[in-house]
């Protein structure tokens, strides 16, 4: 009988109200769940490497660098691609002043990305690309562009033989701009001359271009 009473008291011990002496009180908030917490900002170190803190890196009005804008040239949204091309023009050729340092450092990436955009479905994107490419060609020496010429020819061949006539016309405009500044590269070796002749074969204006190349190689 005693053991049963003892077990019953043990079960009720959690709910038993302790008896206090006169004048003493229980501390407050003994049965309150504390939900106070502190927050800290998580900063990734790579986020600090932007043009804001580095005075040697040129950025556009939205504080974006040239590599960041080159990534946006592959964006699915046409407006984003147009904005990226305009911002590149802003950084590289602001107020008719050529940013030679940025152009020299990012030349390979700029040429590679602009060549890909040659086959863009948007007419505005292709026109702005050709305009920017023309400025790049006028600002970069022929010897600096020589290593990228074969890559350019490969992409140009793809654009000139595209099923879309609009892409063909845009590529032909770029062809004139590049050969206007780098005509020697088209006739330096027989290999390059053969490749240029191959891409000009399906183009109606090929005889005119070939005559210009022949006169420049003399």
Rosetta silent file (secondary structure, phi, psi, omega in degrees, C-alpha in Angstrom):
SEQUENCE: XXXXXXXXXXXXXXXXXXXXXXXXXXXXXXXXXXXXXXXXXXXXXXXXXXXXXXXXXXXXXXXXXXXXXXXXXXXXXXXXXXXXXXXXXXXXXXXXXXXXXXXXXXXXXXXXXXXXXXXXXXXXXXXXXXXXXXXXXXXXXXXXXXXXXXXXXXXXXXXXXXXXXXXXXXXXXXXXXXXXXXXXXXXXXXXXXXXXXXXXXXXXXXXXXXXXXXXXXX
SCORE:     score description
SCORE:     0.000 S_00000001
   1 L     0.000  -39.610 -179.497    0.000    0.000    0.000 S_00000001
   2 H   -68.878  -39.175 -179.015    2.849    2.284    0.878 S_00000001
   3 H   -65.106  -36.902  178.204    4.690    1.485   -2.320 S_00000001
   4 H   -66.007  -39.519  178.756    1.670    2.363   -4.450 S_00000001
   5 H   -66.845  -38.144  179.454    1.312    5.711   -2.695 S_00000001
   6 H   -65.240  -41.734  177.748    5.000    6.396   -3.170 S_00000001
   7 H   -63.913  -36.832  179.776    4.777    5.676   -6.895 S_00000001
   8 H   -66.206  -38.706  178.718    1.767    7.968   -7.181 S_00000001
   9 H   -68.011  -34.378  178.691    3.658   10.808   -5.516 S_00000001
  10 H   -67.056  -37.278  178.204    6.591   10.323   -7.851 S_00000001
  11 H   -66.461  -34.381 -177.471    4.344   10.629  -10.900 S_00000001
  12 L   -91.296    6.217 -176.347    2.833   13.846   -9.541 S_00000001
  13 H   -68.021  -29.947  179.430    6.176   15.358   -8.548 S_00000001
  14 H   -67.945  -27.731 -177.905    6.464   17.288  -11.786 S_00000001
  15 H  -104.541    9.779 -177.599    3.195   19.080  -11.099 S_00000001
  16 L   -81.890  131.357  178.739    3.724   19.510   -7.374 S_00000001
  17 L   -86.244  116.882 -178.643    3.815   23.090   -6.156 S_00000001
  18 L   -68.216  145.203  178.219    6.681   23.540   -3.717 S_00000001
  19 L   -88.767  126.863 -177.636    5.894   25.095   -0.399 S_00000001
  20 L  -106.353  154.647  176.059    7.888   28.206    0.247 S_00000001
  21 L   -73.588  160.615 -178.728    8.701   29.906    3.491 S_00000001
  22 L   -63.795  129.983  177.879    7.012   33.142    4.329 S_00000001
  23 L    96.598  -10.814  178.749    8.596   36.083    2.496 S_00000001
  24 L  -103.111  144.090  179.122   10.214   34.041   -0.278 S_00000001
  25 L  -127.196  155.375  176.904    8.985   33.969   -3.885 S_00000001
  26 L   -74.194  144.533  174.092    9.775   31.803   -6.869 S_00000001
  27 L   -62.968  149.102 -176.609   11.974   33.307   -9.608 S_00000001
  28 L   -78.461  163.055  174.523   10.034   34.480  -12.623 S_00000001
  29 L    59.227   35.700  176.184    9.906   32.901  -16.080 S_00000001
  30 L   -76.464  -28.739 -176.896   10.660   29.382  -14.915 S_00000001
  31 L  -112.870   33.716 -177.842    8.050   27.911  -17.219 S_00000001
  32 L  -115.611  131.846  176.828    8.634   30.229  -20.223 S_00000001
  33 L   -83.346  122.784 -178.723   10.258   29.142  -23.472 S_00000001
  34 L   -82.386  124.812 -179.267   12.866   31.649  -24.554 S_00000001
  35 L  -114.685   14.900  178.901   12.633   32.476  -28.240 S_00000001
  36 L   -72.669  137.574  177.927   15.226   35.237  -28.341 S_00000001
  37 L  -148.819  159.250 -179.119   17.875   34.813  -31.065 S_00000001
  38 L  -116.413  145.350  179.096   20.576   36.872  -32.744 S_00000001
  39 L  -113.625  145.700  176.551   21.278   37.177  -36.456 S_00000001
  40 L  -129.495  145.333 -178.789   24.610   37.706  -38.161 S_00000001
  41 L   -80.543  130.417  178.150   25.302   38.708  -41.735 S_00000001
  42 L   -95.332  120.219 -178.166   26.982   36.061  -43.890 S_00000001
  43 L  -118.522  122.387  176.174   29.503   37.560  -46.297 S_00000001
  44 L   -87.223  134.808 -174.714   31.186   35.462  -48.993 S_00000001
  45 H   -61.851  -33.995 -178.758   34.693   36.627  -49.756 S_00000001
  46 H   -65.507  -23.212  178.965   34.213   36.339  -53.485 S_00000001
  47 H   -71.507  -19.005 -179.446   31.432   38.934  -53.269 S_00000001
  48 H   -81.139  -14.346 -178.183   33.960   41.486  -52.132 S_00000001
  49 L   -87.557   71.698  179.126   35.961   41.183  -55.335 S_00000001
  50 L  -123.457  177.984 -179.713   34.023   43.720  -57.376 S_00000001
  51 L   -74.575   -6.427 -177.020   34.834   46.942  -59.134 S_00000001
  52 L   -68.658  -40.570 -175.488   33.629   49.007  -56.179 S_00000001
  53 L   -96.314  -16.105 -177.634   36.763   48.565  -54.136 S_00000001
  54 L  -102.583  113.494 -177.708   39.312   48.128  -56.909 S_00000001
  55 L   -74.775  -13.922 -178.687   40.138   51.368  -58.644 S_00000001
  56 L   -85.107   -9.212 -178.231   41.959   49.502  -61.441 S_00000001
  57 L  -103.050  126.534  179.360   38.791   47.768  -62.650 S_00000001
  58 L   -84.656  139.371  179.740   36.407   49.708  -64.873 S_00000001
  59 L  -132.035  162.850  177.421   32.673   49.288  -64.252 S_00000001
  60 L   -89.216 -167.500 -177.038   29.494   50.595  -65.829 S_00000001
  61 L   -65.098  -25.624  179.330   26.784   52.663  -64.164 S_00000001
  62 L   -96.491   16.629  176.963   25.454   49.553  -62.400 S_00000001
  63 L    62.340   37.239  178.066   28.917   48.662  -61.041 S_00000001
  64 L  -107.056  138.730 -179.460   29.337   45.656  -63.368 S_00000001
  65 L   -86.742  172.299 -179.738   32.713   44.632  -64.744 S_00000001
  66 H   -62.236  -46.962  177.790   33.521   43.508  -68.283 S_00000001
  67 H   -59.041  -36.357  178.578   33.580   39.753  -67.424 S_00000001
  68 H   -66.039  -38.144  179.624   30.167   40.082  -65.747 S_00000001
  69 H   -71.560  -33.565  177.989   28.736   41.769  -68.838 S_00000001
  70 H   -64.790  -33.944  176.446   30.196   39.125  -71.135 S_00000001
  71 H   -64.642  -37.456 -177.785   28.288   36.471  -69.196 S_00000001
  72 H   -71.840  -12.864  176.296   25.047   38.376  -69.751 S_00000001
  73 L   -67.057  -18.145  178.366   25.520   38.190  -73.526 S_00000001
  74 L   -97.379    9.038 -178.077   24.315   34.581  -73.260 S_00000001
  75 L   -69.990  149.155 -177.695   21.156   35.538  -71.348 S_00000001
  76 L   -72.224  -24.177 -177.585   17.842   34.334  -72.724 S_00000001
  77 L   -84.214  129.826 -178.511   16.260   37.787  -72.422 S_00000001
  78 H   -64.410  -40.507 -179.034   16.873   40.091  -75.393 S_00000001
  79 H   -63.441  -34.837  178.119   16.785   43.256  -73.271 S_00000001
  80 H   -66.603  -40.539  178.797   19.495   41.863  -70.996 S_00000001
  81 H   -66.731  -41.902  177.870   21.731   41.146  -73.986 S_00000001
  82 H   -62.934  -41.645  178.955   21.141   44.627  -75.407 S_00000001
  83 H   -64.495  -37.645  179.805   21.923   46.189  -72.043 S_00000001
  84 H   -65.750  -41.660  179.361   25.132   44.163  -71.788 S_00000001
  85 H   -65.842  -42.395  178.679   26.321   45.319  -75.231 S_00000001
  86 H   -63.761  -38.702 -179.856   25.522   48.960  -74.427 S_00000001
  87 H   -69.965  -36.171  175.169   27.352   48.689  -71.105 S_00000001
  88 H   -62.698  -42.416  176.594   30.391   47.149  -72.791 S_00000001
  89 H   -62.184  -37.310  179.932   30.427   50.061  -75.223 S_00000001
  90 H   -64.857  -40.959 -177.642   30.145   52.409  -72.243 S_00000001
  91 H   -75.509  -44.404 -172.748   33.161   50.889  -70.481 S_00000001
  92 H   -80.545  -31.416 -174.652   35.428   50.383  -73.477 S_00000001
  93 E  -135.795   54.863 -179.647   34.626   53.532  -75.468 S_00000001
  94 E   -76.032  123.885  178.478   33.247   56.112  -73.062 S_00000001
  95 L    55.600   42.639  177.429   33.099   59.604  -74.617 S_00000001
  96 L    61.699   15.140  176.187   35.122   58.435  -77.649 S_00000001
  97 E  -103.444  127.433 -176.242   38.034   57.570  -75.324 S_00000001
  98 E   -83.996  126.690  175.891   39.394   54.036  -75.724 S_00000001
  99 L   -86.072   85.528 -172.678   39.914   52.079  -72.514 S_00000001
 100 H   -65.033  -35.984 -177.491   43.053   50.305  -73.667 S_00000001
 101 H   -64.750  -48.881  179.212   43.718   48.491  -70.381 S_00000001
 102 H   -66.982  -36.508 -179.381   40.317   46.800  -70.209 S_00000001
 103 H   -67.036  -38.858 -179.320   40.352   46.106  -73.934 S_00000001
 104 H   -71.467  -41.067 -177.417   43.762   44.464  -73.766 S_00000001
 105 H   -69.437  -40.655 -172.945   42.957   42.336  -70.693 S_00000001
 106 L  -105.730   16.819 -174.957   39.542   41.129  -71.905 S_00000001
 107 H   -59.492  -45.985 -177.917   40.180   41.060  -75.669 S_00000001
 108 H   -61.190  -46.684  179.898   39.969   37.271  -75.981 S_00000001
 109 H   -65.667  -37.398  179.797   36.716   37.052  -74.021 S_00000001
 110 H   -64.334  -47.711 -178.052   35.180   39.997  -75.881 S_00000001
 111 H   -64.970  -42.143 -178.961   35.948   38.547  -79.326 S_00000001
 112 H   -62.892  -44.882 -178.031   34.748   35.055  -78.364 S_00000001
 113 H   -70.475  -41.242  179.726   31.445   36.294  -76.962 S_00000001
 114 H   -66.472  -33.792  176.935   30.768   38.756  -79.782 S_00000001
 115 H   -63.947  -38.169  179.536   31.424   36.032  -82.355 S_00000001
 116 H   -66.913  -36.845 -177.759   28.780   33.840  -80.717 S_00000001
 117 H   -72.627   -7.361  178.130   26.246   36.685  -80.758 S_00000001
 118 H   -59.336  -30.243 -179.006   26.635   36.931  -84.540 S_00000001
 119 H   -99.690   24.627  179.299   23.917   34.303  -84.878 S_00000001
 120 L   -68.166  146.300 -177.817   21.553   35.975  -82.407 S_00000001
 121 L   -74.514  -18.942 -177.695   17.882   35.906  -83.408 S_00000001
 122 L   -87.763  130.391  178.379   17.451   39.591  -82.562 S_00000001
 123 H   -67.575  -40.305 -179.622   18.258   42.126  -85.279 S_00000001
 124 H   -63.746  -40.411  178.952   19.009   44.852  -82.725 S_00000001
 125 H   -64.003  -42.900 -179.774   21.445   42.630  -80.864 S_00000001
 126 H   -66.596  -41.419 -179.727   23.274   41.744  -84.096 S_00000001
 127 H   -64.076  -43.694  178.773   23.441   45.372  -85.271 S_00000001
 128 H   -67.963  -32.674  177.621   24.830   46.601  -81.950 S_00000001
 129 H   -65.405  -44.012  178.103   27.272   43.706  -81.923 S_00000001
 130 H   -63.296  -39.635  178.789   28.581   44.652  -85.356 S_00000001
 131 H   -64.049  -45.125  179.128   28.891   48.273  -84.278 S_00000001
 132 H   -67.101  -38.393  179.015   30.818   47.341  -81.130 S_00000001
 133 H   -63.381  -38.439  178.001   32.966   44.876  -83.073 S_00000001
 134 H   -62.531  -39.652  177.390   33.873   47.621  -85.535 S_00000001
 135 H   -66.208  -39.237  178.826   35.058   49.854  -82.673 S_00000001
 136 H   -63.379  -43.342 -179.849   37.087   47.001  -81.224 S_00000001
 137 H   -64.002  -36.726  179.718   38.760   46.333  -84.570 S_00000001
 138 H   -73.044  -20.448 -176.580   39.650   49.994  -84.993 S_00000001
 139 H   -98.715  -18.641 -176.071   41.172   50.119  -81.496 S_00000001
 140 L  -103.010  134.300  179.410   43.120   46.823  -81.496 S_00000001
 141 L   -68.212  155.210 -176.840   46.323   46.424  -83.460 S_00000001
 142 H   -62.447  -37.170 -179.493   46.498   43.787  -86.156 S_00000001
 143 H   -67.198  -29.869  178.684   49.227   41.832  -84.349 S_00000001
 144 H   -77.207  -26.621 -179.578   47.046   41.578  -81.229 S_00000001
 145 H   -88.610  -11.624 -173.238   44.076   40.284  -83.217 S_00000001
 146 H   -60.474  -38.709 -178.795   46.102   37.757  -85.200 S_00000001
 147 H   -69.764  -18.002 -179.676   45.754   35.004  -82.592 S_00000001
 148 H  -103.865    0.985 -173.905   41.952   35.324  -82.644 S_00000001
 149 H   -66.874  -42.345 -179.051   41.553   35.575  -86.404 S_00000001
 150 H   -64.424  -37.327  175.698   41.010   31.863  -87.052 S_00000001
 151 H   -63.045  -42.092  178.599   38.354   31.746  -84.342 S_00000001
 152 H   -62.498  -41.473 -179.601   36.636   34.706  -85.941 S_00000001
 153 H   -62.755  -39.435 -179.420   36.713   33.028  -89.368 S_00000001
 154 H   -63.463  -45.251  179.260   35.098   29.885  -87.945 S_00000001
 155 H   -70.459  -34.819  179.351   32.203   31.816  -86.400 S_00000001
 156 H   -67.158  -36.766  176.850   31.871   34.011  -89.467 S_00000001
 157 H   -63.110  -39.955  178.432   31.586   30.933  -91.658 S_00000001
 158 H   -64.890  -39.014 -178.487   28.794   29.694  -89.441 S_00000001
 159 H   -74.408  -38.496 -178.246   26.950   33.010  -89.691 S_00000001
 160 H   -70.000  -25.152  179.253   27.389   33.440  -93.448 S_00000001
 161 L  -102.888   17.005 -179.906   25.972   29.974  -94.137 S_00000001
 162 L   -71.571  152.983 -179.527   23.081   30.365  -91.689 S_00000001
 163 L   -71.049  -22.734 -179.983   19.539   29.616  -92.895 S_00000001
 164 L   -84.551  120.097 -179.305   18.397   33.062  -91.720 S_00000001
 165 H   -66.422  -30.029  177.622   19.153   35.675  -94.399 S_00000001
 166 H   -63.678  -39.914  177.410   19.166   38.427  -91.767 S_00000001
 167 H   -67.048  -36.478  177.497   22.030   36.716  -89.937 S_00000001
 168 H   -62.886  -43.191 -179.642   23.876   36.370  -93.250 S_00000001
 169 H   -65.749  -41.370  178.526   23.553   40.102  -93.937 S_00000001
 170 H   -63.348  -40.124  178.570   24.741   41.010  -90.437 S_00000001
 171 H   -65.989  -35.778  179.362   27.736   38.704  -90.827 S_00000001
 172 H   -66.750  -38.045  175.756   28.562   40.262  -94.181 S_00000001
 173 H   -60.594  -43.415  179.545   28.587   43.742  -92.591 S_00000001
 174 H   -67.335  -33.409  178.393   31.009   42.496  -89.966 S_00000001
 175 H   -60.074  -44.315  178.647   33.116   40.871  -92.647 S_00000001
 176 H   -64.262  -40.886 -178.136   33.683   44.240  -94.332 S_00000001
 177 H   -64.358  -44.394 -177.760   34.520   45.906  -90.999 S_00000001
 178 H   -69.521  -44.804 -179.248   37.094   43.322  -89.975 S_00000001
 179 H   -70.683  -19.512  175.555   38.782   43.078  -93.368 S_00000001
 180 H   -67.234  -32.901 -177.904   38.905   46.863  -93.529 S_00000001
 181 H  -101.113  -28.917 -174.889   41.233   46.845  -90.528 S_00000001
 182 L  -124.607   43.725 -177.892   42.825   43.390  -90.772 S_00000001
 183 H   -63.997  -29.873 -179.031   43.006   42.720  -94.510 S_00000001
 184 H   -65.066  -33.523 -177.998   46.598   41.461  -94.199 S_00000001
 185 H   -65.084  -24.771 -178.621   45.503   38.596  -91.935 S_00000001
 186 H   -76.742  -17.610 -176.292   43.314   37.249  -94.725 S_00000001
 187 H  -127.073   19.601 -178.976   46.244   36.816  -97.093 S_00000001
 188 L   -69.096  -48.336 -179.295   49.157   36.069  -94.772 S_00000001
 189 L  -124.595  163.450  178.699   49.205   32.324  -95.424 S_00000001
 190 H   -67.791  -32.605 -179.896   47.660   30.069  -98.017 S_00000001
 191 H   -62.797  -46.842 -179.600   45.681   28.279  -95.326 S_00000001
 192 H   -68.256  -37.829  179.186   43.967   31.437  -94.207 S_00000001
 193 H   -63.683  -39.126  179.606   43.391   32.586  -97.761 S_00000001
 194 H   -66.129  -40.284 -179.848   41.769   29.262  -98.595 S_00000001
 195 H   -66.815  -38.860  177.915   39.501   29.454  -95.563 S_00000001
 196 H   -65.490  -43.048  177.037   38.454   32.984  -96.421 S_00000001
 197 H   -62.271  -33.509  179.670   37.714   31.969  -99.992 S_00000001
 198 H   -66.953  -42.738 -177.996   35.672   29.065  -98.710 S_00000001
 199 H   -75.654  -21.444  179.681   33.418   31.216  -96.552 S_00000001
 200 H   -86.863  -10.764 -175.591   32.997   33.791  -99.314 S_00000001
 201 L   -57.762  -45.984 -178.006   31.964   31.209 -101.907 S_00000001
 202 L   -83.315    2.146 -176.735   28.203   31.263 -101.106 S_00000001
 203 L   -93.145  130.714 -178.955   28.129   35.055 -100.696 S_00000001
 204 L   -60.345  -33.209 -177.272   26.915   37.096 -103.693 S_00000001
 205 L   -88.043   15.519 -176.277   29.376   39.896 -102.969 S_00000001
 206 H   -59.764  -44.388  179.908   32.354   37.505 -102.825 S_00000001
 207 H   -57.654  -39.583 -179.824   34.064   38.746 -106.043 S_00000001
 208 H   -64.759  -41.698 -179.126   34.053   42.296 -104.748 S_00000001
 209 H   -68.645  -42.996 -179.513   35.541   41.237 -101.412 S_00000001
 210 H   -61.761  -36.309  178.735   38.131   39.017 -103.018 S_00000001
 211 H   -65.872  -37.179  178.757   39.238   41.892 -105.261 S_00000001
 212 H   -67.217  -39.012  179.069   39.668   44.108 -102.192 S_00000001
 213 H   -67.432  -38.371  179.788   41.692   41.412 -100.466 S_00000001
 214 H   -66.372  -38.875  178.900   43.853   40.906 -103.523 S_00000001
 215 H   -69.473  -32.849 -179.077   44.618   44.600 -103.828 S_00000001
 216 H   -75.263  -23.584 -178.392   45.463   44.858 -100.126 S_00000001
 217 H   -84.307   -9.672 -179.415   47.883   41.940 -100.332 S_00000001
 218 L   -72.935    0.000    0.000   49.990   43.487 -103.077 S_00000001
